[in-house]
Amino acid sequence: MPKKETFETALKALEAAVDSLENEDLGLEASLSRFEGGVKSAALCQKLLKDVETRVEQLMRTKDGDFTVTKFEEP
């Protein structure tokens, strides 16, 4: 079973791709490869943030003012 990548790991990979593109003298193929990796990391970050947003939205206030959490089911 593959290990799930965390938001922090994906963000670090995205930052590394941006840093590499900005500061390294890369050829066209290497630049394209780093760019592709950055786009994939950015997409994963967006997905993970959307998942968290969904979980937060599932936190609902009950009639008596207490909070209840509906368990988030991963797709």
C-alpha positions as CSV (number, residue, x, y, z in Angstrom):
1,M,0.0,0.0,0.0
2,P,1.6,3.3,-1.0
3,K,2.2,5.9,1.6
4,K,-0.2,8.9,1.4
5,E,1.6,12.2,0.8
6,T,0.8,14.9,3.3
7,F,0.1,18.5,2.5
8,E,3.4,19.6,4.0
9,T,5.3,17.1,1.9
10,A,3.5,18.2,-1.3
11,L,4.1,21.9,-0.4
12,K,7.8,21.3,0.1
13,A,8.0,19.6,-3.2
14,L,6.2,22.5,-4.9
15,E,8.5,25.0,-3.2
16,A,11.6,23.0,-4.3
17,A,10.3,22.9,-7.9
18,V,9.8,26.7,-7.9
19,D,13.2,27.3,-6.3
20,S,14.9,25.0,-8.8
21,L,13.2,26.8,-11.8
22,E,14.1,30.2,-10.4
23,N,17.6,29.6,-9.3
24,E,19.2,26.8,-11.3
25,D,20.5,27.0,-14.9
26,L,18.4,24.1,-16.3
27,G,18.0,22.9,-19.8
28,L,14.6,22.8,-21.5
29,E,13.9,19.1,-20.6
30,A,15.0,19.5,-17.0
31,S,12.9,22.7,-16.7
32,L,9.9,21.0,-18.1
33,S,10.3,18.0,-15.8
34,R,10.6,20.3,-12.7
35,F,7.6,22.3,-13.9
36,E,5.5,19.2,-14.4
37,G,6.5,18.0,-10.9
38,G,5.5,21.4,-9.5
39,V,2.1,21.3,-11.2
40,K,1.4,17.8,-9.8
41,S,2.4,19.0,-6.3
42,A,0.2,22.1,-6.6
43,A,-2.8,20.0,-7.7
44,L,-2.2,17.7,-4.8
45,C,-2.1,20.6,-2.4
46,Q,-5.3,22.0,-3.8
47,K,-7.0,18.6,-3.4
48,L,-5.8,18.1,0.2
49,L,-7.0,21.7,1.1
50,K,-10.4,21.0,-0.5
51,D,-10.7,17.8,1.5
52,V,-9.9,19.7,4.7
53,E,-12.5,22.3,3.8
54,T,-15.1,19.6,3.4
55,R,-14.2,18.2,6.8
56,V,-14.5,21.6,8.4
57,E,-17.9,22.1,6.8
58,Q,-19.1,18.9,8.3
59,L,-18.6,20.4,11.7
60,M,-22.1,21.5,12.6
61,R,-23.6,23.3,15.5
62,T,-26.5,21.4,17.1
63,K,-29.8,23.1,18.3
64,D,-28.5,23.3,21.9
65,G,-25.3,25.1,20.8
66,D,-23.0,22.1,21.1
67,F,-20.9,21.0,18.2
68,T,-21.2,17.7,16.5
69,V,-18.8,16.2,14.0
70,T,-20.0,14.1,11.1
71,K,-17.3,11.6,10.1
72,F,-15.6,12.5,6.8
73,E,-15.6,9.6,4.4
74,E,-12.7,9.7,1.9
75,P,-13.8,9.3,-1.7
